[in-house]
Amino acid sequence: MVRSTGFKKVKTTIFISGNGSNMKNLIKFSKIKNSPIEINLVLSSNKKANALNYLKKKKINFKIFDFKKKNKDEKKILDILKKKDTQLICLAGFMKILSRNFIKRFKGKILNIHPSLLPKYKGLNTHKRAIINKEKFSGCTVHIVNSKLDSGKIIMQKKVRINKNDDPESLSKKILKQEHLLYPKALIKLISRN
Ligand code: GAR
């Protein structure tokens, strides 16, 4: 369970791998007065992630782990998260798969945003697969991370219509816009529920 104690914000670490538009959006959301979260750290699996320049500019703490030695990296990450008193992890375009052991240590406290209407289109290339299958709708999902890929309990979803002229790029843009609205809403729902 994710609890906010009194008016204290939930200490949240964001995991990213790339562009970081969801990360920026969560950072902005955390700065709103009544936001239930504060961002204590960003962890990137990619030292070239575009998002890192933004973090430097905004003077937000970040660490880089490439997950090449996954077990070792995860151990170090767990130590850092303990020191930082992290209560919640938000995966935001994080493209590595966390080990069962890591997930166990943060059971129910790791959230992910996925660009499809789960349980449909788990994994990669979601937009392309939805278009090839002539789906009328796709969307995005915020869910709790468990040890099976893109399979944990769904917190919230948003449907997005697929138009005849959509290609994976246009669909991805439309869905990303909705992701930026959905992730904060899901956090409010998750945290105020407890
Ligand atoms: C987002 O569409 C996110 O849902 C997706 O990667 C993109 C990251 O964009 N995540 C996954 O596919 C995870 N399996 P961002 O870096 O601009 O937030």
py3Dmol code that shows the C-alpha trace and the ligand (Angstrom):
import py3Dmol

protein = """\
ATOM      1  CA  MET A   1       0.000   0.000   0.000  1.00  0.00           C
ATOM      2  CA  VAL A   2       1.137   3.538  -0.679  1.00  0.00           C
ATOM      3  CA  ARG A   3       0.358   5.782   2.244  1.00  0.00           C
ATOM      4  CA  SER A   4       0.768   9.487   2.605  1.00  0.00           C
ATOM      5  CA  THR A   5       1.176  10.252   6.276  1.00  0.00           C
ATOM      6  CA  GLY A   6      -0.758  13.347   7.253  1.00  0.00           C
ATOM      7  CA  PHE A   7       0.052  16.077   4.780  1.00  0.00           C
ATOM      8  CA  LYS A   8       3.441  14.636   3.961  1.00  0.00           C
ATOM      9  CA  LYS A   9       4.026  13.948   0.314  1.00  0.00           C
ATOM     10  CA  VAL A  10       4.942  10.438  -0.787  1.00  0.00           C
ATOM     11  CA  LYS A  11       8.653  10.273  -1.612  1.00  0.00           C
ATOM     12  CA  THR A  12       8.769   9.111  -5.196  1.00  0.00           C
ATOM     13  CA  THR A  13      11.630   7.974  -7.423  1.00  0.00           C
ATOM     14  CA  ILE A  14      11.121   8.019 -11.194  1.00  0.00           C
ATOM     15  CA  PHE A  15      12.825   5.421 -13.427  1.00  0.00           C
ATOM     16  CA  ILE A  16      13.413   6.416 -17.067  1.00  0.00           C
ATOM     17  CA  SER A  17      15.281   5.234 -20.167  1.00  0.00           C
ATOM     18  CA  GLY A  18      14.771   7.884 -22.824  1.00  0.00           C
ATOM     19  CA  ASN A  19      12.915  11.049 -23.696  1.00  0.00           C
ATOM     20  CA  GLY A  20      11.415  11.559 -20.310  1.00  0.00           C
ATOM     21  CA  SER A  21       8.269  13.446 -21.249  1.00  0.00           C
ATOM     22  CA  ASN A  22       6.320  11.519 -18.608  1.00  0.00           C
ATOM     23  CA  MET A  23       9.117  12.229 -16.139  1.00  0.00           C
ATOM     24  CA  LYS A  24       8.950  15.984 -16.797  1.00  0.00           C
ATOM     25  CA  ASN A  25       5.203  15.825 -16.447  1.00  0.00           C
ATOM     26  CA  LEU A  26       5.451  14.028 -13.087  1.00  0.00           C
ATOM     27  CA  ILE A  27       8.050  16.516 -11.865  1.00  0.00           C
ATOM     28  CA  LYS A  28       5.721  19.398 -12.774  1.00  0.00           C
ATOM     29  CA  PHE A  29       2.841  17.598 -11.103  1.00  0.00           C
ATOM     30  CA  SER A  30       4.892  17.082  -7.930  1.00  0.00           C
ATOM     31  CA  LYS A  31       5.387  20.832  -7.635  1.00  0.00           C
ATOM     32  CA  ILE A  32       1.676  21.603  -7.511  1.00  0.00           C
ATOM     33  CA  LYS A  33       0.658  22.610  -3.992  1.00  0.00           C
ATOM     34  CA  ASN A  34      -1.674  19.719  -3.245  1.00  0.00           C
ATOM     35  CA  SER A  35       0.250  17.108  -5.161  1.00  0.00           C
ATOM     36  CA  PRO A  36       0.477  13.822  -3.221  1.00  0.00           C
ATOM     37  CA  ILE A  37       4.078  13.159  -4.339  1.00  0.00           C
ATOM     38  CA  GLU A  38       7.518  14.691  -4.127  1.00  0.00           C
ATOM     39  CA  ILE A  39      10.327  13.545  -6.416  1.00  0.00           C
ATOM     40  CA  ASN A  40      13.417  12.601  -4.426  1.00  0.00           C
ATOM     41  CA  LEU A  41      15.426  11.067  -7.272  1.00  0.00           C
ATOM     42  CA  VAL A  42      15.387  10.082 -10.943  1.00  0.00           C
ATOM     43  CA  LEU A  43      17.111   6.932 -12.059  1.00  0.00           C
ATOM     44  CA  SER A  44      18.041   6.505 -15.724  1.00  0.00           C
ATOM     45  CA  SER A  45      19.103   3.286 -17.436  1.00  0.00           C
ATOM     46  CA  ASN A  46      20.538   5.362 -20.274  1.00  0.00           C
ATOM     47  CA  LYS A  47      23.353   7.826 -19.844  1.00  0.00           C
ATOM     48  CA  LYS A  48      22.358   9.515 -23.090  1.00  0.00           C
ATOM     49  CA  ALA A  49      18.737  10.045 -22.109  1.00  0.00           C
ATOM     50  CA  ASN A  50      17.531  13.454 -23.338  1.00  0.00           C
ATOM     51  CA  ALA A  51      15.869  13.947 -20.020  1.00  0.00           C
ATOM     52  CA  LEU A  52      19.182  14.271 -18.169  1.00  0.00           C
ATOM     53  CA  ASN A  53      19.807  17.792 -19.479  1.00  0.00           C
ATOM     54  CA  TYR A  54      16.465  18.839 -18.093  1.00  0.00           C
ATOM     55  CA  LEU A  55      17.347  17.349 -14.697  1.00  0.00           C
ATOM     56  CA  LYS A  56      20.698  19.157 -14.637  1.00  0.00           C
ATOM     57  CA  LYS A  57      18.982  22.451 -15.462  1.00  0.00           C
ATOM     58  CA  LYS A  58      16.356  21.922 -12.784  1.00  0.00           C
ATOM     59  CA  LYS A  59      18.967  20.690 -10.269  1.00  0.00           C
ATOM     60  CA  ILE A  60      17.110  17.445  -9.658  1.00  0.00           C
ATOM     61  CA  ASN A  61      19.099  14.505  -8.303  1.00  0.00           C
ATOM     62  CA  PHE A  62      19.670  11.692 -10.736  1.00  0.00           C
ATOM     63  CA  LYS A  63      21.679   8.465 -10.980  1.00  0.00           C
ATOM     64  CA  ILE A  64      22.573   6.339 -13.970  1.00  0.00           C
ATOM     65  CA  PHE A  65      22.623   2.530 -13.979  1.00  0.00           C
ATOM     66  CA  ASP A  66      22.845   0.720 -17.300  1.00  0.00           C
ATOM     67  CA  PHE A  67      21.565  -2.585 -15.857  1.00  0.00           C
ATOM     68  CA  LYS A  68      24.300  -4.514 -17.718  1.00  0.00           C
ATOM     69  CA  LYS A  69      25.053  -6.220 -14.416  1.00  0.00           C
ATOM     70  CA  LYS A  70      21.454  -6.297 -13.361  1.00  0.00           C
ATOM     71  CA  ASN A  71      21.823  -8.014  -9.984  1.00  0.00           C
ATOM     72  CA  LYS A  72      24.640  -5.747  -8.859  1.00  0.00           C
ATOM     73  CA  ASP A  73      22.895  -2.631 -10.133  1.00  0.00           C
ATOM     74  CA  GLU A  74      19.615  -3.548  -8.481  1.00  0.00           C
ATOM     75  CA  LYS A  75      21.368  -4.109  -5.151  1.00  0.00           C
ATOM     76  CA  LYS A  76      23.015  -0.693  -5.365  1.00  0.00           C
ATOM     77  CA  ILE A  77      19.709   0.876  -6.370  1.00  0.00           C
ATOM     78  CA  LEU A  78      17.911  -0.723  -3.414  1.00  0.00           C
ATOM     79  CA  ASP A  79      20.543   0.743  -1.082  1.00  0.00           C
ATOM     80  CA  ILE A  80      20.116   4.191  -2.589  1.00  0.00           C
ATOM     81  CA  LEU A  81      16.322   3.993  -2.409  1.00  0.00           C
ATOM     82  CA  LYS A  82      16.567   2.999   1.247  1.00  0.00           C
ATOM     83  CA  LYS A  83      18.851   5.952   2.014  1.00  0.00           C
ATOM     84  CA  LYS A  84      16.519   8.264   0.120  1.00  0.00           C
ATOM     85  CA  ASP A  85      13.534   6.804   1.949  1.00  0.00           C
ATOM     86  CA  THR A  86      11.715   6.145  -1.333  1.00  0.00           C
ATOM     87  CA  GLN A  87       8.110   5.103  -0.757  1.00  0.00           C
ATOM     88  CA  LEU A  88       6.953   4.815  -4.351  1.00  0.00           C
ATOM     89  CA  ILE A  89       8.607   4.125  -7.717  1.00  0.00           C
ATOM     90  CA  CYS A  90       7.110   5.457 -10.944  1.00  0.00           C
ATOM     91  CA  LEU A  91       8.355   3.823 -14.122  1.00  0.00           C
ATOM     92  CA  ALA A  92       8.083   6.375 -16.913  1.00  0.00           C
ATOM     93  CA  GLY A  93       9.325   5.029 -20.232  1.00  0.00           C
ATOM     94  CA  PHE A  94      11.646   2.682 -18.341  1.00  0.00           C
ATOM     95  CA  MET A  95      12.614  -0.049 -20.792  1.00  0.00           C
ATOM     96  CA  LYS A  96      14.400  -2.519 -18.495  1.00  0.00           C
ATOM     97  CA  ILE A  97      12.733  -5.431 -16.770  1.00  0.00           C
ATOM     98  CA  LEU A  98      13.117  -5.423 -12.999  1.00  0.00           C
ATOM     99  CA  SER A  99      13.859  -8.713 -11.261  1.00  0.00           C
ATOM    100  CA  ARG A 100      11.258 -10.596  -9.256  1.00  0.00           C
ATOM    101  CA  ASN A 101      13.337  -9.944  -6.139  1.00  0.00           C
ATOM    102  CA  PHE A 102      13.461  -6.189  -6.717  1.00  0.00           C
ATOM    103  CA  ILE A 103       9.711  -6.057  -7.306  1.00  0.00           C
ATOM    104  CA  LYS A 104       9.121  -8.069  -4.119  1.00  0.00           C
ATOM    105  CA  ARG A 105      11.061  -5.490  -2.129  1.00  0.00           C
ATOM    106  CA  PHE A 106       8.681  -2.773  -3.359  1.00  0.00           C
ATOM    107  CA  LYS A 107       5.554  -4.891  -3.575  1.00  0.00           C
ATOM    108  CA  GLY A 108       2.568  -2.806  -4.653  1.00  0.00           C
ATOM    109  CA  LYS A 109       4.721   0.311  -4.706  1.00  0.00           C
ATOM    110  CA  ILE A 110       5.963   0.305  -8.281  1.00  0.00           C
ATOM    111  CA  LEU A 111       3.746   1.909 -10.912  1.00  0.00           C
ATOM    112  CA  ASN A 112       4.165   1.782 -14.670  1.00  0.00           C
ATOM    113  CA  ILE A 113       2.566   3.591 -17.581  1.00  0.00           C
ATOM    114  CA  HIS A 114       2.092   1.530 -20.706  1.00  0.00           C
ATOM    115  CA  PRO A 115       0.962   2.794 -24.117  1.00  0.00           C
ATOM    116  CA  SER A 116      -1.932   0.392 -24.742  1.00  0.00           C
ATOM    117  CA  LEU A 117      -5.209  -0.682 -23.240  1.00  0.00           C
ATOM    118  CA  LEU A 118      -3.831  -3.546 -21.185  1.00  0.00           C
ATOM    119  CA  PRO A 119      -4.229  -6.520 -21.139  1.00  0.00           C
ATOM    120  CA  LYS A 120      -4.023  -5.904 -24.889  1.00  0.00           C
ATOM    121  CA  TYR A 121      -0.600  -5.298 -26.444  1.00  0.00           C
ATOM    122  CA  LYS A 122       1.832  -5.954 -23.644  1.00  0.00           C
ATOM    123  CA  GLY A 123       5.491  -5.396 -24.502  1.00  0.00           C
ATOM    124  CA  LEU A 124       6.924  -3.362 -27.361  1.00  0.00           C
ATOM    125  CA  ASN A 125       5.609  -1.838 -30.622  1.00  0.00           C
ATOM    126  CA  THR A 126       2.130  -1.439 -29.213  1.00  0.00           C
ATOM    127  CA  HIS A 127       0.987   1.251 -31.679  1.00  0.00           C
ATOM    128  CA  LYS A 128       2.121  -0.648 -34.766  1.00  0.00           C
ATOM    129  CA  ARG A 129       0.448  -3.844 -33.591  1.00  0.00           C
ATOM    130  CA  ALA A 130      -2.825  -2.070 -32.755  1.00  0.00           C
ATOM    131  CA  ILE A 131      -2.918  -0.447 -36.229  1.00  0.00           C
ATOM    132  CA  ILE A 132      -2.065  -3.693 -38.056  1.00  0.00           C
ATOM    133  CA  ASN A 133      -4.880  -5.412 -36.161  1.00  0.00           C
ATOM    134  CA  LYS A 134      -7.269  -2.642 -37.281  1.00  0.00           C
ATOM    135  CA  GLU A 135      -8.231  -1.784 -33.714  1.00  0.00           C
ATOM    136  CA  LYS A 136     -10.688   1.115 -33.425  1.00  0.00           C
ATOM    137  CA  PHE A 137      -9.212   2.180 -30.096  1.00  0.00           C
ATOM    138  CA  SER A 138      -5.958   2.036 -28.261  1.00  0.00           C
ATOM    139  CA  GLY A 139      -4.889   4.066 -25.233  1.00  0.00           C
ATOM    140  CA  CYS A 140      -2.765   3.977 -22.149  1.00  0.00           C
ATOM    141  CA  THR A 141      -2.780   2.227 -18.799  1.00  0.00           C
ATOM    142  CA  VAL A 142      -1.293   2.947 -15.395  1.00  0.00           C
ATOM    143  CA  HIS A 143      -0.817  -0.262 -13.459  1.00  0.00           C
ATOM    144  CA  ILE A 144       0.981  -1.738 -10.484  1.00  0.00           C
ATOM    145  CA  VAL A 145       4.088  -3.666 -11.487  1.00  0.00           C
ATOM    146  CA  ASN A 146       4.199  -7.349 -10.617  1.00  0.00           C
ATOM    147  CA  SER A 147       6.615 -10.023 -11.743  1.00  0.00           C
ATOM    148  CA  LYS A 148       4.793 -10.655 -15.054  1.00  0.00           C
ATOM    149  CA  LEU A 149       5.384  -8.141 -17.849  1.00  0.00           C
ATOM    150  CA  ASP A 150       2.680  -5.431 -18.055  1.00  0.00           C
ATOM    151  CA  SER A 151       0.288  -7.575 -16.035  1.00  0.00           C
ATOM    152  CA  GLY A 152      -0.204  -6.025 -12.595  1.00  0.00           C
ATOM    153  CA  LYS A 153      -3.400  -4.523 -11.228  1.00  0.00           C
ATOM    154  CA  ILE A 154      -4.765  -1.717 -13.389  1.00  0.00           C
ATOM    155  CA  ILE A 155      -5.225   1.631 -11.626  1.00  0.00           C
ATOM    156  CA  MET A 156      -6.586   3.693 -14.538  1.00  0.00           C
ATOM    157  CA  GLN A 157      -6.887   3.625 -18.316  1.00  0.00           C
ATOM    158  CA  LYS A 158      -7.698   6.122 -21.047  1.00  0.00           C
ATOM    159  CA  LYS A 159      -9.092   5.138 -24.441  1.00  0.00           C
ATOM    160  CA  VAL A 160      -7.856   6.888 -27.591  1.00  0.00           C
ATOM    161  CA  ARG A 161      -9.541   6.510 -30.989  1.00  0.00           C
ATOM    162  CA  ILE A 162      -7.418   5.222 -33.848  1.00  0.00           C
ATOM    163  CA  ASN A 163      -8.272   7.103 -37.039  1.00  0.00           C
ATOM    164  CA  LYS A 164      -7.959   5.598 -40.528  1.00  0.00           C
ATOM    165  CA  ASN A 165      -5.008   7.833 -41.338  1.00  0.00           C
ATOM    166  CA  ASP A 166      -3.112   7.210 -38.082  1.00  0.00           C
ATOM    167  CA  ASP A 167       0.346   5.711 -38.305  1.00  0.00           C
ATOM    168  CA  PRO A 168       2.377   4.513 -35.276  1.00  0.00           C
ATOM    169  CA  GLU A 169       3.948   7.948 -34.907  1.00  0.00           C
ATOM    170  CA  SER A 170       0.715   9.963 -34.939  1.00  0.00           C
ATOM    171  CA  LEU A 171      -0.950   7.447 -32.628  1.00  0.00           C
ATOM    172  CA  SER A 172       2.004   7.528 -30.258  1.00  0.00           C
ATOM    173  CA  LYS A 173       1.772  11.344 -30.058  1.00  0.00           C
ATOM    174  CA  LYS A 174      -1.970  11.250 -29.347  1.00  0.00           C
ATOM    175  CA  ILE A 175      -1.530   8.598 -26.669  1.00  0.00           C
ATOM    176  CA  LEU A 176       1.448  10.331 -25.056  1.00  0.00           C
ATOM    177  CA  LYS A 177      -0.703  13.442 -24.557  1.00  0.00           C
ATOM    178  CA  GLN A 178      -3.223  11.289 -22.702  1.00  0.00           C
ATOM    179  CA  GLU A 179      -0.462   9.590 -20.691  1.00  0.00           C
ATOM    180  CA  HIS A 180       0.485  12.998 -19.319  1.00  0.00           C
ATOM    181  CA  LEU A 181      -3.063  13.472 -18.041  1.00  0.00           C
ATOM    182  CA  LEU A 182      -3.520   9.919 -16.832  1.00  0.00           C
ATOM    183  CA  TYR A 183      -0.399   9.380 -14.701  1.00  0.00           C
ATOM    184  CA  PRO A 184      -1.102  12.214 -12.226  1.00  0.00           C
ATOM    185  CA  LYS A 185      -4.783  11.177 -12.000  1.00  0.00           C
ATOM    186  CA  ALA A 186      -3.774   7.589 -11.266  1.00  0.00           C
ATOM    187  CA  LEU A 187      -1.382   8.765  -8.549  1.00  0.00           C
ATOM    188  CA  ILE A 188      -4.112  10.808  -6.894  1.00  0.00           C
ATOM    189  CA  LYS A 189      -6.432   7.797  -7.055  1.00  0.00           C
ATOM    190  CA  LEU A 190      -3.828   5.385  -5.689  1.00  0.00           C
ATOM    191  CA  ILE A 191      -2.581   7.574  -2.871  1.00  0.00           C
ATOM    192  CA  SER A 192      -5.892   8.946  -1.638  1.00  0.00           C
ATOM    193  CA  ARG A 193      -7.333   5.417  -1.599  1.00  0.00           C
ATOM    194  CA  ASN A 194      -4.979   4.342   1.173  1.00  0.00           C
TER     195      ASN A 194
END
"""
ligand_1 = """\
18
GAR
C 5.654 6.270 -23.267
O 4.726 6.150 -24.318
C 5.469 5.121 -22.282
O 4.134 4.743 -22.109
C 6.243 4.030 -22.973
O 7.385 4.661 -23.485
C 7.078 6.027 -23.772
C 8.083 6.878 -23.029
O 7.947 8.212 -23.350
N 6.561 2.996 -22.044
C 6.679 1.722 -22.380
O 6.532 1.324 -23.515
C 7.044 0.808 -21.237
N 6.850 -0.543 -21.609
P 8.645 9.328 -22.443
O 10.095 8.873 -22.235
O 8.557 10.571 -23.279
O 7.888 9.408 -21.162
"""
view = py3Dmol.view(width=600, height=400)
view.addModel(protein, "pdb")
view.setStyle({"model": 0}, {"cartoon": {"style": "trace"}})
view.addModel(ligand_1, "xyz")
view.setStyle({"model": 1}, {"stick": {}})
view.zoomTo()
view.show()
